[in-house]
């Protein structure tokens, strides 16, 4: 069995791992984690400074229109079938 190889475009992107520290724990954890991972170039330690969720219920940009995406039906009536004609 052949070994899996990602597409060439993905193979050139180095893997990155984000170690996310919540802002309330920044003083306690950030320095320790940054020092722990300083020798690993694939790990980046970051502090989450978001104040609120970006995706709230009822969000979506305000003027979002929910609609039926199916093709509309042809208006009018169909011609009678041969067996329906009297």
PyMOL Python script that loads the backbone (N, CA, C, O; Angstrom):
from pymol import cmd

cmd.read_pdbstr("""\
ATOM      1  N   UNK A   1       0.848  -1.189   0.000  1.00  0.00           N
ATOM      2  CA  UNK A   1       0.000   0.000   0.000  1.00  0.00           C
ATOM      3  C   UNK A   1       0.887   1.242   0.000  1.00  0.00           C
ATOM      4  O   UNK A   1       1.865   1.312   0.744  1.00  0.00           O
ATOM      5  N   UNK A   2       0.545   2.211  -0.828  1.00  0.00           N
ATOM      6  CA  UNK A   2       1.336   3.435  -0.930  1.00  0.00           C
ATOM      7  C   UNK A   2       1.106   4.324   0.280  1.00  0.00           C
ATOM      8  O   UNK A   2       0.031   4.314   0.880  1.00  0.00           O
ATOM      9  N   UNK A   3       2.124   5.090   0.628  1.00  0.00           N
ATOM     10  CA  UNK A   3       2.019   6.044   1.724  1.00  0.00           C
ATOM     11  C   UNK A   3       1.255   7.266   1.243  1.00  0.00           C
ATOM     12  O   UNK A   3       1.469   7.736   0.126  1.00  0.00           O
ATOM     13  N   UNK A   4       0.354   7.788   2.094  1.00  0.00           N
ATOM     14  CA  UNK A   4      -0.424   8.977   1.734  1.00  0.00           C
ATOM     15  C   UNK A   4       0.491  10.193   1.677  1.00  0.00           C
ATOM     16  O   UNK A   4       1.309  10.414   2.571  1.00  0.00           O
ATOM     17  N   UNK A   5       0.345  10.967   0.627  1.00  0.00           N
ATOM     18  CA  UNK A   5       1.091  12.216   0.494  1.00  0.00           C
ATOM     19  C   UNK A   5       0.096  13.326   0.203  1.00  0.00           C
ATOM     20  O   UNK A   5      -0.716  13.212  -0.715  1.00  0.00           O
ATOM     21  N   UNK A   6       0.157  14.398   0.980  1.00  0.00           N
ATOM     22  CA  UNK A   6      -0.782  15.497   0.733  1.00  0.00           C
ATOM     23  C   UNK A   6      -0.481  16.180  -0.586  1.00  0.00           C
ATOM     24  O   UNK A   6       0.640  16.084  -1.085  1.00  0.00           O
ATOM     25  N   UNK A   7      -1.457  16.868  -1.162  1.00  0.00           N
ATOM     26  CA  UNK A   7      -1.213  17.609  -2.392  1.00  0.00           C
ATOM     27  C   UNK A   7      -0.039  18.572  -2.219  1.00  0.00           C
ATOM     28  O   UNK A   7       0.241  19.027  -1.110  1.00  0.00           O
ATOM     29  N   UNK A   8       0.627  18.871  -3.296  1.00  0.00           N
ATOM     30  CA  UNK A   8       1.823  19.715  -3.254  1.00  0.00           C
ATOM     31  C   UNK A   8       1.557  21.063  -2.579  1.00  0.00           C
ATOM     32  O   UNK A   8       2.419  21.573  -1.863  1.00  0.00           O
ATOM     33  N   UNK A   9       0.381  21.639  -2.799  1.00  0.00           N
ATOM     34  CA  UNK A   9       0.076  22.941  -2.201  1.00  0.00           C
ATOM     35  C   UNK A   9       0.017  22.857  -0.681  1.00  0.00           C
ATOM     36  O   UNK A   9       0.402  23.805   0.002  1.00  0.00           O
ATOM     37  N   UNK A  10      -0.465  21.724  -0.136  1.00  0.00           N
ATOM     38  CA  UNK A  10      -0.529  21.561   1.312  1.00  0.00           C
ATOM     39  C   UNK A  10       0.814  21.138   1.899  1.00  0.00           C
ATOM     40  O   UNK A  10       1.104  21.433   3.058  1.00  0.00           O
ATOM     41  N   UNK A  11       1.622  20.460   1.119  1.00  0.00           N
ATOM     42  CA  UNK A  11       2.903  19.978   1.614  1.00  0.00           C
ATOM     43  C   UNK A  11       3.850  21.133   1.911  1.00  0.00           C
ATOM     44  O   UNK A  11       4.747  20.979   2.740  1.00  0.00           O
ATOM     45  N   UNK A  12       3.684  22.281   1.266  1.00  0.00           N
ATOM     46  CA  UNK A  12       4.583  23.406   1.481  1.00  0.00           C
ATOM     47  C   UNK A  12       4.188  24.264   2.677  1.00  0.00           C
ATOM     48  O   UNK A  12       4.950  25.147   3.073  1.00  0.00           O
ATOM     49  N   UNK A  13       3.008  24.025   3.265  1.00  0.00           N
ATOM     50  CA  UNK A  13       2.557  24.793   4.417  1.00  0.00           C
ATOM     51  C   UNK A  13       3.022  24.079   5.682  1.00  0.00           C
ATOM     52  O   UNK A  13       2.616  22.944   5.932  1.00  0.00           O
ATOM     53  N   UNK A  14       3.868  24.724   6.484  1.00  0.00           N
ATOM     54  CA  UNK A  14       4.341  24.061   7.700  1.00  0.00           C
ATOM     55  C   UNK A  14       3.209  23.948   8.726  1.00  0.00           C
ATOM     56  O   UNK A  14       2.386  24.858   8.835  1.00  0.00           O
ATOM     57  N   UNK A  15       3.158  22.853   9.471  1.00  0.00           N
ATOM     58  CA  UNK A  15       2.106  22.708  10.484  1.00  0.00           C
ATOM     59  C   UNK A  15       2.329  23.700  11.625  1.00  0.00           C
ATOM     60  O   UNK A  15       3.465  23.945  12.032  1.00  0.00           O
ATOM     61  N   UNK A  16       1.240  24.264  12.136  1.00  0.00           N
ATOM     62  CA  UNK A  16       1.311  25.211  13.238  1.00  0.00           C
ATOM     63  C   UNK A  16       0.303  24.795  14.295  1.00  0.00           C
ATOM     64  O   UNK A  16      -0.841  24.468  13.979  1.00  0.00           O
ATOM     65  N   UNK A  17       0.726  24.808  15.540  1.00  0.00           N
ATOM     66  CA  UNK A  17      -0.156  24.502  16.658  1.00  0.00           C
ATOM     67  C   UNK A  17      -0.252  25.766  17.497  1.00  0.00           C
ATOM     68  O   UNK A  17       0.767  26.329  17.895  1.00  0.00           O
ATOM     69  N   UNK A  18      -1.476  26.213  17.768  1.00  0.00           N
ATOM     70  CA  UNK A  18      -1.673  27.387  18.611  1.00  0.00           C
ATOM     71  C   UNK A  18      -2.062  26.915  20.007  1.00  0.00           C
ATOM     72  O   UNK A  18      -3.038  26.183  20.172  1.00  0.00           O
ATOM     73  N   UNK A  19      -1.310  27.328  20.990  1.00  0.00           N
ATOM     74  CA  UNK A  19      -1.628  27.080  22.383  1.00  0.00           C
ATOM     75  C   UNK A  19      -2.308  28.352  22.873  1.00  0.00           C
ATOM     76  O   UNK A  19      -1.652  29.378  23.047  1.00  0.00           O
ATOM     77  N   UNK A  20      -3.620  28.291  23.095  1.00  0.00           N
ATOM     78  CA  UNK A  20      -4.406  29.483  23.413  1.00  0.00           C
ATOM     79  C   UNK A  20      -4.596  29.589  24.925  1.00  0.00           C
ATOM     80  O   UNK A  20      -5.108  28.671  25.565  1.00  0.00           O
ATOM     81  N   UNK A  21      -4.178  30.716  25.479  1.00  0.00           N
ATOM     82  CA  UNK A  21      -4.296  30.973  26.909  1.00  0.00           C
ATOM     83  C   UNK A  21      -5.431  31.972  27.114  1.00  0.00           C
ATOM     84  O   UNK A  21      -5.409  33.051  26.522  1.00  0.00           O
ATOM     85  N   UNK A  22      -6.428  31.635  27.943  1.00  0.00           N
ATOM     86  CA  UNK A  22      -7.491  32.609  28.226  1.00  0.00           C
ATOM     87  C   UNK A  22      -6.910  33.838  28.932  1.00  0.00           C
ATOM     88  O   UNK A  22      -5.993  33.711  29.744  1.00  0.00           O
ATOM     89  N   UNK A  23      -7.433  35.003  28.630  1.00  0.00           N
ATOM     90  CA  UNK A  23      -6.889  36.243  29.184  1.00  0.00           C
ATOM     91  C   UNK A  23      -6.843  36.262  30.709  1.00  0.00           C
ATOM     92  O   UNK A  23      -5.867  36.765  31.265  1.00  0.00           O
ATOM     93  N   UNK A  24      -7.856  35.736  31.422  1.00  0.00           N
ATOM     94  CA  UNK A  24      -7.765  35.754  32.886  1.00  0.00           C
ATOM     95  C   UNK A  24      -6.588  34.930  33.440  1.00  0.00           C
ATOM     96  O   UNK A  24      -6.142  35.176  34.561  1.00  0.00           O
ATOM     97  N   UNK A  25      -6.086  33.964  32.673  1.00  0.00           N
ATOM     98  CA  UNK A  25      -4.971  33.128  33.128  1.00  0.00           C
ATOM     99  C   UNK A  25      -3.636  33.541  32.521  1.00  0.00           C
ATOM    100  O   UNK A  25      -2.633  32.848  32.693  1.00  0.00           O
ATOM    101  N   UNK A  26      -3.620  34.660  31.816  1.00  0.00           N
ATOM    102  CA  UNK A  26      -2.398  35.093  31.134  1.00  0.00           C
ATOM    103  C   UNK A  26      -1.215  35.229  32.084  1.00  0.00           C
ATOM    104  O   UNK A  26      -0.133  34.715  31.798  1.00  0.00           O
ATOM    105  N   UNK A  27      -1.402  35.910  33.203  1.00  0.00           N
ATOM    106  CA  UNK A  27      -0.304  36.131  34.138  1.00  0.00           C
ATOM    107  C   UNK A  27       0.249  34.849  34.726  1.00  0.00           C
ATOM    108  O   UNK A  27       1.436  34.763  35.039  1.00  0.00           O
ATOM    109  N   UNK A  28      -0.605  33.861  34.875  1.00  0.00           N
ATOM    110  CA  UNK A  28      -0.216  32.591  35.485  1.00  0.00           C
ATOM    111  C   UNK A  28       0.390  31.609  34.496  1.00  0.00           C
ATOM    112  O   UNK A  28       1.299  30.859  34.852  1.00  0.00           O
ATOM    113  N   UNK A  29      -0.102  31.600  33.249  1.00  0.00           N
ATOM    114  CA  UNK A  29       0.287  30.548  32.317  1.00  0.00           C
ATOM    115  C   UNK A  29       1.137  30.976  31.125  1.00  0.00           C
ATOM    116  O   UNK A  29       1.964  30.193  30.659  1.00  0.00           O
ATOM    117  N   UNK A  30       0.958  32.200  30.615  1.00  0.00           N
ATOM    118  CA  UNK A  30       1.583  32.559  29.350  1.00  0.00           C
ATOM    119  C   UNK A  30       3.099  32.366  29.357  1.00  0.00           C
ATOM    120  O   UNK A  30       3.639  31.694  28.478  1.00  0.00           O
ATOM    121  N   UNK A  31       3.779  32.940  30.323  1.00  0.00           N
ATOM    122  CA  UNK A  31       5.248  32.836  30.369  1.00  0.00           C
ATOM    123  C   UNK A  31       5.710  31.392  30.482  1.00  0.00           C
ATOM    124  O   UNK A  31       6.666  30.990  29.817  1.00  0.00           O
ATOM    125  N   UNK A  32       5.035  30.605  31.324  1.00  0.00           N
ATOM    126  CA  UNK A  32       5.416  29.197  31.496  1.00  0.00           C
ATOM    127  C   UNK A  32       5.253  28.414  30.205  1.00  0.00           C
ATOM    128  O   UNK A  32       6.130  27.635  29.834  1.00  0.00           O
ATOM    129  N   UNK A  33       4.138  28.615  29.518  1.00  0.00           N
ATOM    130  CA  UNK A  33       3.903  27.884  28.273  1.00  0.00           C
ATOM    131  C   UNK A  33       4.821  28.361  27.153  1.00  0.00           C
ATOM    132  O   UNK A  33       5.307  27.551  26.363  1.00  0.00           O
ATOM    133  N   UNK A  34       5.063  29.668  27.077  1.00  0.00           N
ATOM    134  CA  UNK A  34       5.962  30.196  26.048  1.00  0.00           C
ATOM    135  C   UNK A  34       7.367  29.628  26.242  1.00  0.00           C
ATOM    136  O   UNK A  34       8.033  29.279  25.268  1.00  0.00           O
ATOM    137  N   UNK A  35       7.820  29.533  27.492  1.00  0.00           N
ATOM    138  CA  UNK A  35       9.148  28.978  27.757  1.00  0.00           C
ATOM    139  C   UNK A  35       9.174  27.475  27.441  1.00  0.00           C
ATOM    140  O   UNK A  35      10.154  26.972  26.891  1.00  0.00           O
ATOM    141  N   UNK A  36       8.102  26.769  27.788  1.00  0.00           N
ATOM    142  CA  UNK A  36       8.028  25.327  27.549  1.00  0.00           C
ATOM    143  C   UNK A  36       8.115  25.013  26.056  1.00  0.00           C
ATOM    144  O   UNK A  36       8.769  24.047  25.661  1.00  0.00           O
ATOM    145  N   UNK A  37       7.458  25.823  25.228  1.00  0.00           N
ATOM    146  CA  UNK A  37       7.399  25.561  23.785  1.00  0.00           C
ATOM    147  C   UNK A  37       8.408  26.373  22.972  1.00  0.00           C
ATOM    148  O   UNK A  37       8.348  26.355  21.742  1.00  0.00           O
ATOM    149  N   UNK A  38       9.324  27.078  23.616  1.00  0.00           N
ATOM    150  CA  UNK A  38      10.237  27.947  22.870  1.00  0.00           C
ATOM    151  C   UNK A  38      11.124  27.201  21.878  1.00  0.00           C
ATOM    152  O   UNK A  38      11.569  27.791  20.893  1.00  0.00           O
ATOM    153  N   UNK A  39      11.390  25.923  22.115  1.00  0.00           N
ATOM    154  CA  UNK A  39      12.241  25.151  21.204  1.00  0.00           C
ATOM    155  C   UNK A  39      11.456  24.452  20.095  1.00  0.00           C
ATOM    156  O   UNK A  39      12.053  23.817  19.226  1.00  0.00           O
ATOM    157  N   UNK A  40      10.148  24.558  20.116  1.00  0.00           N
ATOM    158  CA  UNK A  40       9.315  23.909  19.102  1.00  0.00           C
ATOM    159  C   UNK A  40       8.806  24.971  18.128  1.00  0.00           C
ATOM    160  O   UNK A  40       7.917  25.745  18.485  1.00  0.00           O
ATOM    161  N   UNK A  41       9.341  25.027  16.916  1.00  0.00           N
ATOM    162  CA  UNK A  41       8.928  26.074  15.967  1.00  0.00           C
ATOM    163  C   UNK A  41       7.498  25.902  15.459  1.00  0.00           C
ATOM    164  O   UNK A  41       6.945  26.820  14.853  1.00  0.00           O
ATOM    165  N   UNK A  42       6.896  24.743  15.698  1.00  0.00           N
ATOM    166  CA  UNK A  42       5.529  24.504  15.221  1.00  0.00           C
ATOM    167  C   UNK A  42       4.468  24.976  16.210  1.00  0.00           C
ATOM    168  O   UNK A  42       3.280  24.967  15.885  1.00  0.00           O
ATOM    169  N   UNK A  43       4.876  25.389  17.418  1.00  0.00           N
ATOM    170  CA  UNK A  43       3.912  25.798  18.442  1.00  0.00           C
ATOM    171  C   UNK A  43       4.041  27.299  18.690  1.00  0.00           C
ATOM    172  O   UNK A  43       5.136  27.824  18.893  1.00  0.00           O
ATOM    173  N   UNK A  44       2.891  27.973  18.667  1.00  0.00           N
ATOM    174  CA  UNK A  44       2.832  29.395  18.984  1.00  0.00           C
ATOM    175  C   UNK A  44       1.866  29.578  20.144  1.00  0.00           C
ATOM    176  O   UNK A  44       0.726  29.116  20.086  1.00  0.00           O
ATOM    177  N   UNK A  45       2.315  30.246  21.189  1.00  0.00           N
ATOM    178  CA  UNK A  45       1.469  30.504  22.358  1.00  0.00           C
ATOM    179  C   UNK A  45       0.856  31.885  22.184  1.00  0.00           C
ATOM    180  O   UNK A  45       1.569  32.863  21.960  1.00  0.00           O
ATOM    181  N   UNK A  46      -0.469  31.964  22.289  1.00  0.00           N
ATOM    182  CA  UNK A  46      -1.174  33.234  22.117  1.00  0.00           C
ATOM    183  C   UNK A  46      -2.152  33.429  23.269  1.00  0.00           C
ATOM    184  O   UNK A  46      -2.539  32.467  23.932  1.00  0.00           O
ATOM    185  N   UNK A  47      -2.548  34.677  23.503  1.00  0.00           N
ATOM    186  CA  UNK A  47      -3.536  35.016  24.525  1.00  0.00           C
ATOM    187  C   UNK A  47      -4.832  35.373  23.825  1.00  0.00           C
ATOM    188  O   UNK A  47      -4.851  36.184  22.900  1.00  0.00           O
ATOM    189  N   UNK A  48      -5.919  34.754  24.280  1.00  0.00           N
ATOM    190  CA  UNK A  48      -7.239  35.028  23.714  1.00  0.00           C
ATOM    191  C   UNK A  48      -7.789  36.295  24.352  1.00  0.00           C
ATOM    192  O   UNK A  48      -8.131  36.298  25.535  1.00  0.00           O
ATOM    193  N   UNK A  49      -7.876  37.370  23.576  1.00  0.00           N
ATOM    194  CA  UNK A  49      -8.328  38.647  24.109  1.00  0.00           C
ATOM    195  C   UNK A  49      -9.740  39.013  23.632  1.00  0.00           C
ATOM    196  O   UNK A  49     -10.156  40.164  23.760  1.00  0.00           O
ATOM    197  N   UNK A  50     -10.466  38.052  23.090  1.00  0.00           N
ATOM    198  CA  UNK A  50     -11.834  38.350  22.641  1.00  0.00           C
ATOM    199  C   UNK A  50     -12.698  38.731  23.836  1.00  0.00           C
ATOM    200  O   UNK A  50     -12.585  38.146  24.914  1.00  0.00           O
ATOM    201  N   UNK A  51     -13.546  39.701  23.634  1.00  0.00           N
ATOM    202  CA  UNK A  51     -14.433  40.164  24.704  1.00  0.00           C
ATOM    203  C   UNK A  51     -15.826  39.553  24.580  1.00  0.00           C
ATOM    204  O   UNK A  51     -16.563  39.489  25.565  1.00  0.00           O
ATOM    205  N   UNK A  52     -16.191  39.108  23.386  1.00  0.00           N
ATOM    206  CA  UNK A  52     -17.495  38.494  23.177  1.00  0.00           C
ATOM    207  C   UNK A  52     -17.403  37.539  22.004  1.00  0.00           C
ATOM    208  O   UNK A  52     -16.461  37.605  21.214  1.00  0.00           O
ATOM    209  N   UNK A  53     -18.366  36.662  21.892  1.00  0.00           N
ATOM    210  CA  UNK A  53     -18.412  35.731  20.774  1.00  0.00           C
ATOM    211  C   UNK A  53     -18.717  36.503  19.502  1.00  0.00           C
ATOM    212  O   UNK A  53     -19.535  37.423  19.509  1.00  0.00           O
ATOM    213  N   UNK A  54     -18.064  36.131  18.418  1.00  0.00           N
ATOM    214  CA  UNK A  54     -18.317  36.793  17.143  1.00  0.00           C
ATOM    215  C   UNK A  54     -19.609  36.319  16.517  1.00  0.00           C
ATOM    216  O   UNK A  54     -20.283  37.078  15.821  1.00  0.00           O
ATOM    217  N   UNK A  55     -19.958  35.073  16.759  1.00  0.00           N
ATOM    218  CA  UNK A  55     -21.162  34.514  16.145  1.00  0.00           C
ATOM    219  C   UNK A  55     -22.250  34.390  17.202  1.00  0.00           C
ATOM    220  O   UNK A  55     -22.321  33.394  17.922  1.00  0.00           O
ATOM    221  N   UNK A  56     -23.075  35.389  17.283  1.00  0.00           N
ATOM    222  CA  UNK A  56     -24.172  35.374  18.229  1.00  0.00           C
ATOM    223  C   UNK A  56     -25.452  34.987  17.511  1.00  0.00           C
ATOM    224  O   UNK A  56     -25.589  35.184  16.303  1.00  0.00           O
ATOM    225  N   UNK A  57     -26.386  34.435  18.272  1.00  0.00           N
ATOM    226  CA  UNK A  57     -27.675  34.057  17.692  1.00  0.00           C
ATOM    227  C   UNK A  57     -28.349  35.293  17.118  1.00  0.00           C
ATOM    228  O   UNK A  57     -28.387  36.344  17.759  1.00  0.00           O
ATOM    229  N   UNK A  58     -28.873  35.166  15.925  1.00  0.00           N
ATOM    230  CA  UNK A  58     -29.545  36.288  15.285  1.00  0.00           C
ATOM    231  C   UNK A  58     -28.599  37.235  14.588  1.00  0.00           C
ATOM    232  O   UNK A  58     -29.025  38.268  14.071  1.00  0.00           O
ATOM    233  N   UNK A  59     -27.323  36.902  14.564  1.00  0.00           N
ATOM    234  CA  UNK A  59     -26.342  37.766  13.893  1.00  0.00           C
ATOM    235  C   UNK A  59     -26.460  37.602  12.391  1.00  0.00           C
ATOM    236  O   UNK A  59     -27.571  37.603  11.862  1.00  0.00           O
ATOM    237  N   UNK A  60     -25.380  37.466  11.712  1.00  0.00           N
ATOM    238  CA  UNK A  60     -25.411  37.205  10.278  1.00  0.00           C
ATOM    239  C   UNK A  60     -25.446  38.445   9.421  1.00  0.00           C
ATOM    240  O   UNK A  60     -25.843  38.361   8.259  1.00  0.00           O
ATOM    241  N   UNK A  61     -25.054  39.578   9.929  1.00  0.00           N
ATOM    242  CA  UNK A  61     -24.938  40.748   9.086  1.00  0.00           C
ATOM    243  C   UNK A  61     -26.184  41.589   8.966  1.00  0.00           C
ATOM    244  O   UNK A  61     -26.203  42.561   8.212  1.00  0.00           O
ATOM    245  N   UNK A  62     -27.220  41.240   9.690  1.00  0.00           N
ATOM    246  CA  UNK A  62     -28.389  42.109   9.719  1.00  0.00           C
ATOM    247  C   UNK A  62     -29.422  41.836   8.655  1.00  0.00           C
ATOM    248  O   UNK A  62     -30.543  41.461   8.999  1.00  0.00           O
ATOM    249  N   UNK A  63     -29.115  41.999   7.384  1.00  0.00           N
ATOM    250  CA  UNK A  63     -30.108  41.910   6.322  1.00  0.00           C
ATOM    251  C   UNK A  63     -30.094  40.554   5.621  1.00  0.00           C
ATOM    252  O   UNK A  63     -30.301  40.484   4.409  1.00  0.00           O
ATOM    253  N   UNK A  64     -29.857  39.504   6.350  1.00  0.00           N
ATOM    254  CA  UNK A  64     -29.802  38.179   5.744  1.00  0.00           C
ATOM    255  C   UNK A  64     -31.194  37.728   5.308  1.00  0.00           C
ATOM    256  O   UNK A  64     -32.167  37.879   6.047  1.00  0.00           O
ATOM    257  N   UNK A  65     -31.275  37.180   4.113  1.00  0.00           N
ATOM    258  CA  UNK A  65     -32.546  36.701   3.574  1.00  0.00           C
ATOM    259  C   UNK A  65     -32.494  35.187   3.479  1.00  0.00           C
ATOM    260  O   UNK A  65     -31.630  34.631   2.801  1.00  0.00           O
ATOM    261  N   UNK A  66     -33.416  34.520   4.157  1.00  0.00           N
ATOM    262  CA  UNK A  66     -33.509  33.069   4.060  1.00  0.00           C
ATOM    263  C   UNK A  66     -34.518  32.768   2.966  1.00  0.00           C
ATOM    264  O   UNK A  66     -35.659  33.228   3.021  1.00  0.00           O
ATOM    265  N   UNK A  67     -34.097  31.996   1.973  1.00  0.00           N
ATOM    266  CA  UNK A  67     -34.994  31.729   0.855  1.00  0.00           C
ATOM    267  C   UNK A  67     -34.814  30.302   0.366  1.00  0.00           C
ATOM    268  O   UNK A  67     -33.843  29.621   0.696  1.00  0.00           O
ATOM    269  N   UNK A  68     -35.772  29.881  -0.424  1.00  0.00           N
ATOM    270  CA  UNK A  68     -35.740  28.558  -1.024  1.00  0.00           C
ATOM    271  C   UNK A  68     -34.787  28.603  -2.204  1.00  0.00           C
ATOM    272  O   UNK A  68     -34.931  29.456  -3.081  1.00  0.00           O
ATOM    273  N   UNK A  69     -33.820  27.703  -2.242  1.00  0.00           N
ATOM    274  CA  UNK A  69     -32.813  27.744  -3.303  1.00  0.00           C
ATOM    275  C   UNK A  69     -33.139  26.816  -4.465  1.00  0.00           C
ATOM    276  O   UNK A  69     -32.364  26.708  -5.414  1.00  0.00           O
ATOM    277  N   UNK A  70     -34.274  26.153  -4.392  1.00  0.00           N
ATOM    278  CA  UNK A  70     -34.641  25.274  -5.503  1.00  0.00           C
ATOM    279  C   UNK A  70     -35.071  26.108  -6.705  1.00  0.00           C
ATOM    280  O   UNK A  70     -35.526  27.243  -6.565  1.00  0.00           O
ATOM    281  N   UNK A  71     -34.918  25.521  -7.881  1.00  0.00           N
ATOM    282  CA  UNK A  71     -35.319  26.211  -9.109  1.00  0.00           C
ATOM    283  C   UNK A  71     -36.835  26.428  -9.080  1.00  0.00           C
ATOM    284  O   UNK A  71     -37.571  25.504  -8.734  1.00  0.00           O
ATOM    285  N   UNK A  72     -37.318  27.616  -9.431  1.00  0.00           N
ATOM    286  CA  UNK A  72     -38.769  27.856  -9.420  1.00  0.00           C
ATOM    287  C   UNK A  72     -39.473  27.015 -10.479  1.00  0.00           C
ATOM    288  O   UNK A  72     -38.905  26.706 -11.527  1.00  0.00           O
ATOM    289  N   UNK A  73     -40.712  26.655 -10.189  1.00  0.00           N
ATOM    290  CA  UNK A  73     -41.493  25.849 -11.135  1.00  0.00           C
ATOM    291  C   UNK A  73     -41.983  26.719 -12.286  1.00  0.00           C
ATOM    292  O   UNK A  73     -42.176  27.928 -12.152  1.00  0.00           O
ATOM    293  N   UNK A  74     -42.171  26.065 -13.401  1.00  0.00           N
ATOM    294  CA  UNK A  74     -42.684  26.753 -14.581  1.00  0.00           C
ATOM    295  C   UNK A  74     -44.153  27.076 -14.335  1.00  0.00           C
ATOM    296  O   UNK A  74     -44.911  26.230 -13.860  1.00  0.00           O
ATOM    297  N   UNK A  75     -44.550  28.299 -14.659  1.00  0.00           N
ATOM    298  CA  UNK A  75     -45.942  28.685 -14.468  1.00  0.00           C
ATOM    299  C   UNK A  75     -46.804  28.122 -15.580  1.00  0.00           C
ATOM    300  O   UNK A  75     -46.309  27.846 -16.673  1.00  0.00           O
ATOM    301  N   UNK A  76     -48.072  27.952 -15.314  1.00  0.00           N
ATOM    302  CA  UNK A  76     -49.009  27.462 -16.326  1.00  0.00           C
ATOM    303  C   UNK A  76     -49.349  25.990 -16.147  1.00  0.00           C
ATOM    304  O   UNK A  76     -48.952  25.353 -15.171  1.00  0.00           O
ATOM    305  N   UNK A  77     -50.100  25.467 -17.120  1.00  0.00           N
ATOM    306  CA  UNK A  77     -50.544  24.084 -17.065  1.00  0.00           C
ATOM    307  C   UNK A  77     -49.804  23.273 -18.122  1.00  0.00           C
ATOM    308  O   UNK A  77     -49.316  23.812 -19.116  1.00  0.00           O
ATOM    309  N   UNK A  78     -49.734  21.975 -17.888  1.00  0.00           N
ATOM    310  CA  UNK A  78     -49.130  21.073 -18.868  1.00  0.00           C
ATOM    311  C   UNK A  78     -50.172  20.682 -19.906  1.00  0.00           C
ATOM    312  O   UNK A  78     -51.367  20.635 -19.612  1.00  0.00           O
ATOM    313  N   UNK A  79     -49.725  20.412 -21.085  1.00  0.00           N
ATOM    314  CA  UNK A  79     -50.635  19.937 -22.138  1.00  0.00           C
ATOM    315  C   UNK A  79     -51.141  18.546 -21.747  1.00  0.00           C
ATOM    316  O   UNK A  79     -50.411  17.788 -21.108  1.00  0.00           O
ATOM    317  N   UNK A  80     -52.363  18.202 -22.113  1.00  0.00           N
ATOM    318  CA  UNK A  80     -52.905  16.881 -21.752  1.00  0.00           C
ATOM    319  C   UNK A  80     -52.100  15.766 -22.440  1.00  0.00           C
ATOM    320  O   UNK A  80     -51.607  15.930 -23.557  1.00  0.00           O
ATOM    321  N   UNK A  81     -51.986  14.652 -21.751  1.00  0.00           N
ATOM    322  CA  UNK A  81     -51.310  13.495 -22.319  1.00  0.00           C
ATOM    323  C   UNK A  81     -52.202  12.833 -23.353  1.00  0.00           C
ATOM    324  O   UNK A  81     -53.418  13.023 -23.338  1.00  0.00           O
ATOM    325  N   UNK A  82     -51.621  12.076 -24.232  1.00  0.00           N
ATOM    326  CA  UNK A  82     -52.366  11.414 -25.291  1.00  0.00           C
ATOM    327  C   UNK A  82     -53.483  10.532 -24.764  1.00  0.00           C
ATOM    328  O   UNK A  82     -54.549  10.473 -25.377  1.00  0.00           O
ATOM    329  N   UNK A  83     -53.277   9.848 -23.652  1.00  0.00           N
ATOM    330  CA  UNK A  83     -54.297   8.948 -23.122  1.00  0.00           C
ATOM    331  C   UNK A  83     -55.382   9.708 -22.388  1.00  0.00           C
ATOM    332  O   UNK A  83     -56.447   9.145 -22.135  1.00  0.00           O
ATOM    333  N   UNK A  84     -55.153  10.978 -22.033  1.00  0.00           N
ATOM    334  CA  UNK A  84     -56.152  11.780 -21.329  1.00  0.00           C
ATOM    335  C   UNK A  84     -57.159  12.410 -22.296  1.00  0.00           C
ATOM    336  O   UNK A  84     -58.243  12.813 -21.876  1.00  0.00           O
ATOM    337  N   UNK A  85     -56.812  12.498 -23.590  1.00  0.00           N
ATOM    338  CA  UNK A  85     -57.679  13.164 -24.563  1.00  0.00           C
ATOM    339  C   UNK A  85     -58.877  12.284 -24.850  1.00  0.00           C
ATOM    340  O   UNK A  85     -58.737  11.071 -25.007  1.00  0.00           O
ATOM    341  N   UNK A  86     -60.045  12.882 -24.921  1.00  0.00           N
ATOM    342  CA  UNK A  86     -61.245  12.096 -25.208  1.00  0.00           C
ATOM    343  C   UNK A  86     -61.761  12.351 -26.569  1.00  0.00           C
ATOM    344  O   UNK A  86     -62.769  11.765 -26.967  1.00  0.00           O
TER     345      UNK A  86
END
""", "prot")
cmd.dss("prot")
cmd.show_as("cartoon", "prot")
cmd.util.cbc("prot")
cmd.orient("prot")
